[in-house]
Amino acid sequence: MSAIKTIAIMVAADEQYADQMLLTLKSIREHCALETAVDLFVLSSDLSHATKSAVNRLMTLPHHVSFIAINPRRIKNFPGNNHFDQTAYYRILAPQILLARHIERVLYLDLDTLIRTDLTPLYDSDLEGNIIGAVIDPGKALTLKRLGVPKSQANNIYFNAGVLIIDTMLWETHHISQKILAMLVPYPGRRVNDIQDALNVVLAGRTKLLAPKWNVQNAILFKTYEPINNEYSQLFKQAITAPKIIHFTTEKKPWEVFLEHPYMSEYQVYLSQLPADKRDQINIVSAANSNFVEPLAILYASILNNNDDNRHYAFFVLSDQLTARDQATLRQITESFNAELTFIEVDETPLTAVIQDEQVLKTAYYRLLIPNLLPEIERVLYLDCDTLCLENLARLWDVELGNIPVAAVEDAGFHNRLAQMAIDYKSIRYFNAGVLLMNLTIWRQQKITEQILTFIKEYPQKLRFHDQDALNAILHDRWIHLHPKWNVQTSILMDFIVAPTERINRQFLSAQKEPGLIHFCGSEKPWDKSSTHPYTPQYRFYKSRFLENNNPVPFRANTTFDEYHS
């Protein structure tokens, strides 16, 4: 087997061009050679978490993605037009950053490009000691005169900056970024109109001209200009016959109004696939300290094992002083299934007024802060660590919330809590807070976290069940009732209580027969040696397979615990 070759590629995007970026990346991935891995660098200042996740899903192993934040204030006064936005300038700021990461060569691509071949040969182009490699921009030779560049210096050739191979070491050695930035600063009589002008001035005579097939602009494709010589005439013909990269130059773009283009249909195919590439990921949030790492790891394994429709999962851990070893344990699980995992350190300042005891620590209150801790995310599924998944969670995730802030399961044992707290309610229903499908957009709009924290501060005497009481005090009559199968509490499974109504009893019986999420609430925990919980064997089996095995292997899709246990 051939050794894997890594090529570094960078793009620049904001949220406005997220779709275009995903399309370009998809075309890169689909044409990438099996023996090539892409080290992708995304330059941005405002990409949403959803877009970043979509990028990560597209560029899975062996590829790697790094998001590099660029301060837009550095280029806010630079010239622009309707043809490009400020992110176009990010490419001149990146080489120094990449060189610090030991990236000595990078391929830059505009987002109005369509890749039709493996990019490894382009990446390996011999620059012959030049700083960059680029393709001629037809019809722009006269621009050099306006810019004050002597014909002899650039051989009267103006290059297009949409596809660039950059030698980052030479770029830094010759202080190219600084020279370009100085040229773009507003001053009387400035000649440059945009980033491409500035690049051509500073890099005149330091550019290796590449075959036009690597940047087939509209001017080449439509023969807008006569080639400057016979050699380029032949190169243009070759480019039109077998283009490697299509570059939709000019202000007319295939995602807007551009209707007449030989590669329009090819572009539209990719465009039609975007909804699937951007499919909604399932965001799972839990809060944990070191004592709950084991059950949380087992929860993750059970969720991912039941992911029978291959939905993408992103896990977020609200960390209460988790150690590096704790984090490694959780990563072992998520990496086995190619899922995302993010640790979030929590500022406990908003929780100064909360009440704790031996059973309920401040960590339990972290769920109240989720909307603020994940400001770019619209919905999450919060799960207590002491839960176990037995069914595909996509069926729960897809529950329509509308303008309701949360969906939950009625608590099996505390049907009178609202009255006991002297809450003026319309419905007596009181939910268990161990499983919450949260509409974070509505939650933030209605300032629910602030309301809950205020209630905690003003009425501590009412909070027998801590944050769960506070959640219900504020959200009563504003939550969607989920079937108890999505939070099968211990009291339901072990018949510790009698259902208050026949309707609820039927739901309890249904949940016992077809549970979706087991919630080990109460004192009966599966990690206790004396546990008699009916789902303790499943818990322990996941533990043996994923935590006591040095090389954990995911289950076969749609395989039940009973099939393995038999």
C-alpha positions in Angstrom: 0.0 0.0 0.0 1.3 3.5 -0.9 2.2 5.9 1.8 -0.3 8.7 2.4 0.7 12.0 1.0 -0.7 15.2 2.8 -1.4 18.3 0.8 -2.3 21.6 2.6 -5.3 23.5 1.2 -6.8 26.8 2.5 -10.0 28.6 1.8 -11.5 31.7 3.2 -15.2 32.1 4.0 -17.8 33.8 6.1 -21.3 32.5 6.8 -22.7 34.1 3.7 -20.5 31.9 1.6 -20.9 28.7 3.7 -22.8 26.8 0.9 -20.2 27.7 -1.7 -17.4 26.6 0.6 -19.2 23.2 1.2 -19.7 22.7 -2.5 -16.0 23.4 -3.3 -14.9 21.1 -0.5 -17.2 18.4 -1.6 -15.7 18.5 -5.1 -12.2 18.4 -3.7 -13.0 15.3 -1.6 -14.8 13.4 -4.3 -11.8 13.7 -6.6 -9.1 13.2 -4.0 -6.7 10.3 -4.7 -7.0 7.4 -2.2 -3.3 7.9 -1.2 -3.8 11.7 -0.6 -5.0 13.3 2.6 -6.0 17.0 2.7 -4.9 19.2 5.6 -7.6 21.8 5.2 -7.3 25.3 6.7 -10.5 27.4 6.8 -9.9 31.1 7.3 -12.9 32.9 8.8 -14.2 35.3 11.4 -17.8 34.3 11.8 -18.5 30.7 10.8 -21.4 29.1 12.7 -20.9 25.9 14.6 -23.4 24.3 12.2 -21.2 25.2 9.2 -18.0 24.1 11.0 -19.7 20.8 11.7 -20.8 20.3 8.1 -17.1 21.0 7.0 -15.9 18.4 9.5 -18.4 15.8 8.2 -17.3 16.4 4.6 -13.6 16.2 5.4 -13.5 13.1 7.5 -10.4 10.9 8.0 -7.8 10.7 6.6 -8.4 14.4 6.0 -8.0 17.0 8.7 -9.7 20.4 9.3 -8.4 23.4 11.1 -10.4 26.6 11.6 -8.3 29.7 11.8 -9.9 32.8 13.2 -9.0 36.0 11.3 -9.5 39.4 12.9 -11.6 41.3 10.3 -10.5 44.7 11.7 -7.1 44.2 10.1 -8.7 44.6 6.6 -11.8 46.7 7.2 -10.6 49.7 5.3 -9.4 47.9 2.3 -11.0 48.3 -1.1 -13.8 46.0 -2.2 -16.7 45.6 -4.6 -19.7 43.5 -5.3 -17.5 40.8 -6.9 -15.9 39.8 -3.6 -16.2 40.4 0.1 -13.6 41.1 2.8 -12.7 37.4 3.2 -10.8 37.7 -0.1 -8.0 39.5 1.9 -7.6 36.6 4.4 -5.3 34.7 2.1 -2.5 37.4 2.6 -2.7 37.1 6.3 -2.5 33.3 6.4 1.0 32.3 5.3 2.6 33.4 8.6 0.0 31.5 10.6 0.5 28.4 8.5 4.3 28.6 8.6 4.1 28.7 12.4 2.3 25.3 12.1 5.1 24.0 9.9 3.1 24.3 6.7 5.7 25.3 4.1 3.4 25.1 1.1 -0.3 25.7 0.7 -2.8 25.7 -2.1 -5.3 28.5 -1.9 -8.7 28.2 -3.7 -11.5 30.7 -4.2 -15.0 29.5 -3.3 -16.4 30.0 -6.8 -14.3 27.0 -8.0 -15.4 23.5 -9.0 -12.7 20.9 -8.7 -12.7 18.1 -11.3 -9.6 16.2 -10.6 -7.1 15.2 -7.9 -5.2 18.3 -6.7 -2.0 16.5 -5.8 -0.2 17.1 -9.1 -1.1 20.8 -8.9 0.1 21.0 -5.3 3.4 19.3 -6.3 4.1 21.8 -9.1 7.7 23.0 -9.4 7.7 26.7 -8.5 11.3 27.0 -9.7 12.3 29.1 -6.7 9.3 31.5 -7.1 7.1 32.6 -4.2 3.8 31.6 -5.7 2.3 29.6 -8.7 -0.7 31.0 -10.5 -2.5 31.1 -13.8 -2.7 34.0 -16.3 -5.8 36.2 -16.2 -6.6 36.8 -19.9 -7.1 40.4 -20.9 -5.5 41.9 -17.9 -2.0 42.6 -19.3 -2.9 46.3 -19.7 -3.6 46.4 -16.0 0.0 46.1 -15.2 0.7 49.5 -16.9 -1.9 51.1 -14.7 -0.3 49.6 -11.7 3.1 50.8 -12.7 4.6 47.3 -13.2 7.3 47.3 -16.0 6.6 44.8 -18.8 10.0 43.3 -18.3 9.4 42.5 -14.6 6.3 40.4 -15.1 6.7 39.5 -18.7 3.5 41.5 -19.3 1.4 38.8 -17.7 -1.2 39.5 -15.0 -2.2 36.4 -13.0 -5.6 35.5 -11.5 -5.5 35.1 -7.7 -8.3 32.5 -7.3 -5.9 29.6 -7.4 -2.5 30.0 -5.8 0.2 27.7 -4.7 2.1 29.6 -2.0 5.6 28.9 -0.7 5.0 30.2 2.9 8.7 30.2 3.7 9.6 32.5 0.8 6.5 34.5 1.4 7.6 35.3 4.9 11.3 35.7 4.0 10.3 38.5 1.5 7.7 40.0 3.9 4.9 39.7 1.3 2.0 40.2 3.7 3.4 43.4 5.0 4.1 44.8 1.5 0.6 44.0 0.3 -1.0 45.4 3.4 1.0 48.6 3.0 -0.2 48.9 -0.6 -3.8 48.5 0.4 -3.9 51.1 3.1 -5.9 54.1 1.8 -3.7 56.9 0.4 -4.1 59.6 -2.3 -3.6 58.4 -5.8 -3.7 54.7 -4.9 -3.6 52.6 -8.0 -4.7 49.2 -6.8 -8.4 48.4 -6.9 -8.4 45.1 -5.0 -6.4 42.3 -3.5 -5.6 40.8 -6.9 -4.0 44.1 -8.1 -1.9 44.2 -4.9 -0.8 40.6 -5.3 0.3 41.3 -8.9 2.3 44.4 -8.0 4.1 42.8 -5.1 4.7 39.4 -6.7 5.6 40.6 -10.2 8.6 38.6 -11.4 8.2 36.2 -8.4 5.4 34.1 -9.9 5.6 30.7 -11.6 2.9 30.6 -14.3 0.9 27.4 -14.2 -1.0 25.7 -17.0 -4.4 27.4 -17.5 -6.2 24.0 -17.0 -5.7 24.6 -13.3 -7.8 27.7 -13.3 -10.2 27.8 -16.2 -11.8 31.2 -15.9 -14.8 32.3 -17.8 -12.5 34.5 -20.0 -10.7 31.3 -21.1 -13.8 29.2 -21.5 -15.7 31.7 -23.5 -12.6 33.0 -25.4 -13.3 36.5 -24.3 -9.8 37.6 -25.2 -7.2 36.6 -27.7 -4.3 34.6 -26.2 -1.1 36.7 -25.9 0.9 34.3 -28.0 0.7 30.9 -29.8 1.9 29.0 -26.8 -1.0 30.3 -24.7 -3.4 29.6 -27.6 -2.5 25.9 -27.4 -2.6 26.0 -23.6 -6.1 27.6 -23.6 -7.3 24.9 -26.1 -6.0 22.2 -23.8 -7.7 23.9 -20.8 -11.0 24.1 -22.5 -10.8 20.5 -23.7 -9.8 19.0 -20.3 -10.3 21.6 -17.4 -9.0 20.6 -14.0 -10.5 23.5 -12.0 -13.5 25.5 -13.2 -13.4 29.1 -11.9 -16.7 30.9 -12.2 -15.2 34.4 -12.5 -17.1 37.7 -13.0 -20.0 38.8 -11.0 -22.4 36.2 -12.5 -22.4 33.1 -10.3 -23.9 29.7 -10.8 -25.8 29.9 -7.4 -27.4 33.2 -8.6 -28.2 34.2 -12.1 -25.6 32.6 -14.3 -27.6 30.4 -16.7 -25.3 29.8 -19.7 -22.2 27.9 -18.8 -21.0 24.5 -20.0 -20.4 23.4 -16.4 -23.6 24.8 -15.0 -25.3 21.4 -14.8 -22.3 19.8 -13.1 -22.3 22.6 -10.5 -26.0 22.3 -10.0 -25.7 18.6 -9.2 -23.4 19.5 -6.3 -25.7 22.3 -5.3 -28.6 19.9 -5.1 -26.6 17.7 -2.7 -26.0 20.4 -0.2 -29.1 19.8 1.9 -27.8 16.3 2.6 -24.3 17.5 3.3 -25.7 20.1 5.7 -28.1 17.7 7.3 -29.0 18.5 10.9 -26.5 17.0 13.3 -27.7 15.8 16.7 -26.2 17.8 19.5 -26.0 16.0 22.8 -25.1 17.9 25.9 -24.2 16.5 29.4 -22.6 17.9 32.5 -20.0 15.8 34.3 -17.3 15.6 36.9 -14.8 12.8 37.3 -17.2 10.6 39.2 -19.5 10.4 36.2 -17.0 9.8 33.4 -17.7 6.1 33.2 -21.5 6.3 32.9 -21.1 9.1 30.4 -18.7 7.1 28.2 -21.2 4.2 28.3 -24.0 6.5 27.4 -22.0 7.7 24.4 -21.3 4.1 23.3 -25.0 3.2 23.6 -26.1 6.2 21.6 -23.7 5.7 18.8 -24.3 2.0 18.6 -27.9 2.6 17.9 -27.3 5.2 15.2 -28.8 3.1 12.5 -29.4 5.8 10.0 -25.8 7.2 10.3 -26.8 10.7 11.6 -23.9 12.8 12.7 -23.5 13.3 16.4 -21.8 16.2 18.2 -21.3 15.7 21.9 -20.7 18.6 24.3 -19.5 18.0 27.9 -20.0 20.8 30.4 -16.9 20.0 32.3 -16.5 20.2 36.1 -12.8 19.9 36.4 -12.4 16.9 34.2 -8.8 15.6 34.0 -6.9 14.8 30.9 -7.4 11.2 31.6 -11.2 11.7 32.0 -11.3 13.5 28.6 -9.2 10.7 27.0 -11.7 8.1 28.2 -14.6 9.9 26.5 -12.6 10.6 23.3 -11.9 6.9 23.0 -15.6 6.3 22.5 -16.4 9.2 20.2 -13.4 8.6 18.0 -14.3 4.9 17.6 -17.5 6.1 15.9 -16.1 9.2 14.2 -18.3 11.5 16.3 -17.4 15.0 17.5 -16.6 15.8 21.1 -16.2 19.2 22.7 -15.3 20.1 26.3 -16.7 23.3 27.7 -15.3 24.9 30.8 -18.2 26.5 32.8 -18.0 29.8 34.5 -20.0 29.2 37.7 -20.4 32.8 38.6 -24.2 32.9 37.6 -24.7 29.9 39.9 -23.6 31.6 43.2 -27.1 31.4 44.7 -27.8 27.8 44.0 -28.4 25.2 46.7 -26.2 22.1 46.8 -26.1 19.0 49.0 -24.4 15.6 49.0 -26.7 14.3 46.2 -26.9 17.4 44.0 -23.8 19.3 43.2 -23.4 22.6 41.3 -22.7 20.5 38.2 -26.4 19.6 38.0 -27.2 23.3 37.5 -24.9 23.6 34.4 -27.8 22.6 32.2 -29.4 26.0 32.9 -26.5 27.7 31.2 -26.5 25.7 28.0 -28.2 28.4 25.8 -25.4 30.9 26.7 -22.6 28.3 26.6 -23.6 27.3 23.0 -24.8 30.6 21.5 -24.6 29.5 17.9 -26.6 26.3 18.3 -30.4 26.2 17.8 -31.3 23.0 19.6 -29.7 20.4 21.9 -30.7 17.2 23.6 -29.6 17.4 27.2 -29.0 14.0 28.9 -28.1 13.2 32.5 -25.0 11.0 32.7 -26.9 8.2 34.3 -28.9 7.3 31.1 -28.5 4.5 28.6 -29.7 4.6 25.0 -31.6 1.6 23.5 -33.0 3.2 20.3 -32.0 5.6 17.6 -32.2 9.1 19.1 -33.0 10.6 15.7 -36.6 9.7 16.4 -36.5 11.9 19.5 -34.4 14.6 17.9 -36.8 15.1 15.1 -39.7 16.0 17.4 -41.2 19.3 16.3 -40.9 22.0 19.0 -42.3 25.0 17.2 -42.2 28.0 19.6 -42.0 25.8 22.7 -38.7 26.0 24.6 -38.5 22.4 25.8 -39.9 18.9 25.4 -39.6 16.4 28.3 -41.1 13.4 30.0 -43.4 13.7 33.0 -41.7 12.8 36.3 -43.1 9.5 37.4 -43.2 10.3 41.1 -43.9 13.9 41.7 -47.3 14.8 40.2 -48.1 17.4 42.9 -44.9 19.4 42.9 -46.3 22.6 41.3 -49.0 22.8 43.9 -46.5 22.2 46.7 -44.3 25.0 45.4 -47.4 27.3 45.2 -47.1 27.8 41.5 -50.1 29.1 39.6 -50.4 26.5 36.8 -52.9 25.5 34.2 -51.6 21.9 33.9 -50.5 19.9 36.9 -47.8 18.2 34.9 -44.3 18.3 36.2 -41.4 17.0 34.1 -38.2 15.1 34.9 -35.1 17.2 33.9 -32.8 14.3 33.1 -33.8 14.3 29.4 -34.6 17.7 27.8 -35.0 18.5 24.2 -34.2 22.2 24.2 -35.1 24.9 21.7 -32.2 27.2 22.4 -33.4 29.9 20.0 -36.7 30.3 21.9 -35.0 29.8 25.2 -32.7 32.7 24.6 -35.5 34.9 23.2 -37.6 34.4 26.3 -34.6 34.8 28.6 -35.6 31.6 30.4 -32.2 31.1 32.0 -32.4 34.5 33.6 -35.9 33.8 34.9 -34.8 30.5 36.4 -31.8 31.9 38.1 -33.9 34.8 39.5 -36.4 32.2 40.9 -33.6 30.3 42.5 -32.4 33.4 44.2 -35.8 34.6 45.4 -37.4 31.3 46.4 -34.7 28.9 47.7 -37.1 27.5 50.3 -39.2 26.0 47.4 -36.5 24.0 45.8 -36.7 20.6 47.3 -35.6 19.1 44.0 -33.1 21.8 43.2 -32.8 22.9 39.5 -35.6 20.5 38.4 -38.0 22.4 40.6 -36.8 25.7 39.3 -37.1 24.6 35.7 -40.7 23.5 36.3 -41.5 26.7 38.2 -40.7 28.8 35.1 -41.6 26.4 32.3 -44.9 24.9 33.6 -47.4 25.0 30.8 -44.6 25.7 28.3 -43.3 22.3 27.5 -44.1 19.4 25.2 -45.0 16.1 26.7 -42.8 13.3 25.4 -43.7 9.6 25.7 -42.1 8.1 28.8 -40.1 5.7 26.6 -37.7 8.7 26.2 -37.0 8.9 29.9 -37.8 5.5 31.4 -37.2 6.3 35.1 -36.3 3.6 37.5 -39.6 3.9 39.3 -41.4 3.1 36.1 -39.3 0.0 35.3 -39.3 -1.5 38.7 -42.9 -0.7 39.5 -42.0 1.4 42.5 -45.1 3.7 42.0 -48.7 3.5 40.9 -49.5 5.6 37.9 -52.0 8.4 38.9 -54.3 7.8 35.8 -55.0 4.9 33.5 -53.6 6.9 30.5 -50.3 7.3 32.2 -50.3 3.7 33.3 -50.7 2.6 29.6 -47.8 4.8 28.7 -45.7 3.3 31.5 -46.4 -0.2 30.3 -45.5 0.8 26.7 -42.3 2.4 27.9 -41.4 -0.8 29.8 -41.9 -2.9 26.7 -40.1 -0.6 24.2 -37.7 1.7 26.1 -35.8 4.4 24.2 -33.7 5.9 27.0 -33.2 4.3 30.4 -32.7 6.7 33.2 -31.0 5.3 36.3 -32.4 8.0 38.5 -32.7 7.4 42.3 -30.4 5.2 44.4 -30.4 2.1 42.1 -27.2 2.6 40.0 -25.8 0.0 37.6 -22.2 0.7 38.6 -23.0 -0.5 42.2 -22.1 -4.2 42.7 -25.5 -4.8 44.4 -27.6 -3.3 41.6 -30.8 -5.2 40.8 -31.8 -2.8 38.0 -33.1 -4.8 35.0 -30.8 -2.9 32.6 -27.6 -3.3 34.7 -26.4 -6.2 32.5 -26.6 -3.9 29.4 -24.6 -1.2 31.2 -22.0 -3.7 32.3 -21.7 -5.2 28.9 -21.0 -1.8 27.3 -18.4 -1.2 30.0 -16.6 -4.4 29.3 -16.7 -3.8 25.6 -15.6 -0.1 25.4 -13.9 0.7 28.7 -12.1 -2.5 29.6 -11.1 -3.2 26.0 -7.9 -1.5 24.8 -9.2 -1.6 21.2 -12.9 -0.9 21.4 -14.8 -1.9 18.2 -18.2 -0.5 17.4 -21.1 -2.9 17.3 -22.5 -4.1 14.0 -25.3 -1.7 12.9 -28.7 -2.6 14.2 -27.4 -5.4 16.5 -29.2 -5.7 19.8 -27.6 -6.3 23.1 -29.5 -9.7 23.4 -27.8 -10.9 20.2 -24.3 -10.3 21.7 -25.3 -11.4 25.2 -26.7 -14.8 24.1 
